[in-house]
């Protein structure tokens, strides 16, 4: 029997969104060698409600999986892509 270990990736980034710095928490789902990889991202809004969404790599770009989200999250999709790519390079 062969054991395979998959590195867990979790990180937090401060990104300016909707006029203020917000803490975005990223976590990669351990899907083994299955593709595509998915990141779960969560953040707190102005009313302290947690917003959770997922990102998936499409054509070498991390994109938000479509769902209803506030505009300040959708506007930062490029920043999320850059944060994920930077973390993957460093891990």
RADAFEN-V385138 format. One record per residue. N is the residue number from 1. PSI is psi in degrees with one decimal (none if undefined). OMEGA is omega in whole degrees, 0 to 359 (NA if undefined). NEAR is the number of other C-alpha atoms within 8 Angstrom. Layout:
n->[N	N]
psi->[PSI	PSI]
omega->[OMEGA	OMEGA]
near->[NEAR	NEAR]
This chain:
n->[1	2	3	4	5	6	7	8	9	10	11	12	13	14	15	16	17	18	19	20	21	22	23	24	25	26	27	28	29	30	31	32	33	34	35	36	37	38	39	40	41	42	43	44	45	46	47	48	49	50	51	52	53	54	55	56	57	58	59	60	61	62	63	64	65	66	67	68	69	70	71	72	73	74	75	76	77	78	79	80	81	82	83	84	85	86	87	88	89	90	91]
psi->[131.3	131.7	137.3	129.9	133.6	125.6	129.1	132.6	119.0	136.2	163.4	138.6	139.7	121.2	134.9	121.4	136.0	37.6	6.5	159.6	131.6	148.1	114.1	127.4	124.5	141.2	126.3	132.2	133.8	97.9	12.7	-138.3	3.1	141.1	150.9	156.5	150.0	136.4	135.8	135.1	137.3	152.1	158.4	136.9	-171.7	-20.9	16.6	25.2	135.2	129.0	126.5	131.8	168.8	151.5	142.0	146.2	122.4	120.8	46.1	19.3	131.2	122.0	148.5	130.8	126.6	127.5	169.4	119.6	155.4	148.7	-33.1	-20.0	-48.2	-37.2	-21.3	15.1	-39.2	-40.6	-37.8	-43.2	-48.7	-39.6	-43.5	-46.1	-41.0	-44.0	-39.5	-34.7	-36.5	-13.7	none]
omega->[182	177	177	178	179	182	177	180	176	177	180	178	171	181	179	180	179	174	178	177	179	180	178	180	182	176	178	174	177	182	181	180	179	178	358	175	180	173	171	181	175	183	178	178	184	180	180	172	180	177	181	177	183	177	182	181	178	180	179	177	176	183	177	175	190	173	180	180	176	181	182	174	182	180	183	181	179	178	178	178	181	179	180	180	179	180	179	177	184	183	NA]
near->[2	3	4	4	4	6	5	8	6	8	8	8	8	8	9	8	10	5	5	6	8	10	10	11	11	11	11	11	9	8	7	5	4	6	5	6	11	10	11	12	12	11	11	11	8	5	5	6	7	8	8	8	10	10	12	12	11	7	4	5	7	12	10	10	8	4	5	4	6	6	6	8	9	9	7	9	11	7	8	9	11	8	9	9	8	8	9	7	6	5	4]
